[in-house]
Amino acid sequence: MENNNTKQMDGKKIIESIAIVVGVVIMAVIGALVVGSILDSSSFSNIITSSSASNETILEVSNVTLETVSNAGLTSFAMVLGIVTNATDGVIISSGNYTSTSNGTIIATNAGALSSFNGTDWNVSYTYTFDSGNNPTRLNVTQVGDQFGSFITGLLAFLAIIGTIVGVVWLVFYVKMLFNKNSGISTMTA
């Protein structure tokens, strides 16, 4: 009789150990899902801000060297060039005299090189967007919603796998008890 109790105690310890290990694994995976969704998220850093610059002077614009506007160093900078004028007399320089890019560079074209604007200072006005960086007071709610959805999807998939494993383990133990010679189905009387 004592030998049977010892086996039951050993079985309980094994099941308790398995439950602890499964619990630790579940917590680790949930923690990994949370950390992964935060690290991959741009909830705080991808806050695009719009601004504009008016009459920013670019020195000695020519058809030889690309000139860059002062804000071009901002993260994820993108500009739309507006009015370009000669800094000396305020004459508007038509777009055929220069080429600009959305990353903030400007250069005189061959037509501009032949004009009186070549090698002179230009005033440029432009609108631009940029990533304002980490600013926890301004939360990108759309991004948080998307990341939360990804987290929930991952969590549900993980829980489905754990549920399946627990169900199979329970079924194995139940079937084992059902066909046990000492206490299983064979010992039942009508």
C-alpha positions as CSV (number, residue, x, y, z in Angstrom):
1,M,0.0,0.0,0.0
2,E,2.8,2.4,0.9
3,N,4.5,1.7,-2.4
4,N,1.4,2.7,-4.3
5,N,1.2,6.0,-2.3
6,T,4.8,6.7,-3.0
7,K,4.1,6.3,-6.8
8,Q,1.1,8.6,-6.5
9,M,3.3,11.2,-4.7
10,D,6.0,10.9,-7.4
11,G,3.3,11.3,-10.1
12,K,1.9,14.4,-8.5
13,K,5.4,15.9,-8.2
14,I,6.0,15.2,-11.9
15,I,2.7,16.8,-12.9
16,E,3.4,19.8,-10.7
17,S,6.9,20.2,-12.3
18,I,5.4,20.0,-15.7
19,A,2.8,22.6,-14.8
20,I,5.5,24.9,-13.5
21,V,7.6,24.5,-16.6
22,V,4.6,25.0,-18.9
23,G,3.7,28.1,-16.9
24,V,7.2,29.6,-17.2
25,V,7.2,28.9,-20.9
26,I,3.8,30.5,-21.4
27,M,5.0,33.6,-19.5
28,A,8.2,33.7,-21.5
29,V,6.4,33.6,-24.8
30,I,3.9,36.2,-23.8
31,G,6.8,38.4,-22.6
32,A,8.5,37.9,-25.9
33,L,5.4,38.8,-27.8
34,V,5.0,42.0,-25.9
35,V,8.7,43.0,-26.2
36,G,8.7,42.0,-29.9
37,S,5.6,44.1,-30.6
38,I,7.1,47.1,-28.8
39,L,10.5,46.8,-30.4
40,D,9.1,46.4,-33.9
41,S,6.7,49.2,-33.4
42,S,7.1,52.7,-34.6
43,S,4.4,53.9,-32.3
44,F,6.5,56.7,-30.9
45,S,9.2,57.4,-33.5
46,N,7.2,57.5,-36.7
47,I,5.3,60.7,-36.0
48,I,5.5,62.6,-39.3
49,T,5.4,66.4,-38.9
50,S,4.8,69.0,-41.6
51,S,6.5,72.4,-41.7
52,S,7.6,75.0,-44.2
53,A,10.5,77.3,-44.9
54,S,10.2,80.7,-46.5
55,N,13.0,82.6,-48.3
56,E,15.8,80.3,-47.2
57,T,18.9,81.6,-48.9
58,I,21.1,79.1,-50.8
59,L,24.5,80.6,-51.7
60,E,25.9,80.6,-55.2
61,V,23.6,78.1,-56.9
62,S,25.2,76.7,-60.1
63,N,24.9,73.9,-62.6
64,V,28.0,72.2,-61.2
65,T,27.3,71.5,-57.5
66,L,24.2,70.2,-55.8
67,E,23.1,72.6,-53.1
68,T,21.0,71.4,-50.1
69,V,18.4,73.2,-48.1
70,S,19.1,73.5,-44.4
71,N,16.4,71.2,-43.1
72,A,17.4,68.3,-45.4
73,G,19.3,66.6,-42.5
74,L,16.0,65.8,-40.7
75,T,15.0,62.2,-40.4
76,S,12.8,61.0,-43.3
77,F,12.9,64.5,-44.8
78,A,10.8,65.1,-47.9
79,M,10.3,68.5,-49.5
80,V,8.1,70.1,-52.1
81,L,9.7,73.2,-53.6
82,G,7.6,76.3,-53.9
83,I,8.7,79.7,-55.1
84,V,12.4,80.3,-56.0
85,T,13.6,83.9,-56.3
86,N,16.9,85.6,-56.9
87,A,18.1,86.8,-53.5
88,T,19.5,90.0,-54.9
89,D,16.6,91.5,-56.7
90,G,13.6,89.2,-55.8
91,V,13.0,88.1,-59.5
92,I,11.2,84.8,-59.6
93,I,13.3,82.0,-61.1
94,S,11.2,79.7,-63.3
95,S,11.4,76.0,-62.8
96,G,13.1,75.5,-66.2
97,N,16.2,77.0,-64.7
98,Y,16.7,74.4,-61.9
99,T,16.1,70.9,-60.8
100,S,15.1,70.0,-57.3
101,T,14.6,66.7,-55.5
102,S,12.3,65.7,-52.7
103,N,15.4,65.0,-50.5
104,G,16.3,68.7,-50.5
105,T,18.8,69.2,-53.2
106,I,18.7,71.9,-55.9
107,I,20.9,72.5,-58.9
108,A,20.8,74.9,-61.8
109,T,20.0,73.3,-65.2
110,N,21.9,74.1,-68.4
111,A,19.3,76.8,-69.2
112,G,19.8,78.2,-65.7
113,A,23.6,78.1,-66.2
114,L,23.2,80.3,-69.3
115,S,20.9,82.7,-67.4
116,S,21.9,85.6,-65.2
117,F,20.9,83.4,-62.2
118,N,23.9,81.1,-62.4
119,G,26.3,81.5,-59.5
120,T,24.0,83.8,-57.6
121,D,22.3,83.4,-54.2
122,W,18.7,82.1,-54.4
123,N,15.8,82.3,-51.9
124,V,13.7,79.2,-51.8
125,S,10.4,78.6,-50.1
126,Y,9.3,75.0,-49.6
127,T,7.0,72.7,-47.5
128,Y,8.5,69.6,-46.0
129,T,7.7,66.6,-43.8
130,F,10.0,64.8,-41.5
131,D,10.0,62.2,-38.7
132,S,9.9,64.2,-35.5
133,G,11.5,61.3,-33.5
134,N,10.7,59.9,-30.1
135,N,8.1,62.0,-28.5
136,P,6.0,60.1,-26.0
137,T,3.6,63.0,-25.5
138,R,2.5,62.5,-29.2
139,L,1.4,58.9,-29.7
140,N,0.8,57.5,-33.1
141,V,-2.5,55.9,-32.3
142,T,-2.9,54.2,-35.6
143,Q,0.4,52.4,-35.3
144,V,-0.5,51.3,-31.7
145,G,-3.7,49.8,-33.0
146,D,-2.0,47.9,-35.7
147,Q,0.7,46.6,-33.3
148,F,-2.0,45.6,-30.8
149,G,-3.8,43.6,-33.4
150,S,-0.5,41.8,-34.3
151,F,0.1,41.1,-30.7
152,I,-3.4,39.7,-30.2
153,T,-3.1,37.5,-33.3
154,G,0.3,36.1,-32.1
155,L,-1.1,35.5,-28.6
156,L,-4.2,33.7,-29.9
157,A,-2.0,31.5,-32.1
158,F,0.3,30.7,-29.2
159,L,-2.7,29.9,-26.9
160,A,-4.2,27.6,-29.5
161,I,-1.0,25.6,-29.7
162,I,-0.7,25.4,-25.9
163,G,-4.4,24.4,-25.7
164,T,-3.8,21.6,-28.2
165,I,-0.8,20.4,-26.3
166,V,-2.6,20.4,-22.9
167,G,-5.6,18.6,-24.5
168,V,-3.4,15.9,-25.9
169,V,-1.6,15.4,-22.6
170,W,-4.9,15.3,-20.7
171,L,-6.3,12.8,-23.2
172,V,-3.2,10.5,-22.8
173,F,-3.5,10.5,-19.0
174,Y,-7.3,9.9,-19.2
175,V,-6.9,7.0,-21.6
176,K,-4.1,5.6,-19.5
177,M,-6.3,5.7,-16.4
178,L,-9.3,4.3,-18.3
179,F,-7.3,1.2,-19.3
180,N,-5.5,0.7,-16.0
181,K,-5.8,-2.9,-14.8
182,N,-6.3,-2.0,-11.2
183,S,-8.7,0.9,-11.5
184,G,-9.7,1.2,-15.1
185,I,-12.7,0.1,-17.1
186,S,-12.0,-3.6,-16.6
187,T,-12.7,-3.3,-12.8
188,M,-16.2,-1.8,-13.3
189,T,-19.1,-4.0,-12.5
190,A,-22.7,-3.7,-13.6
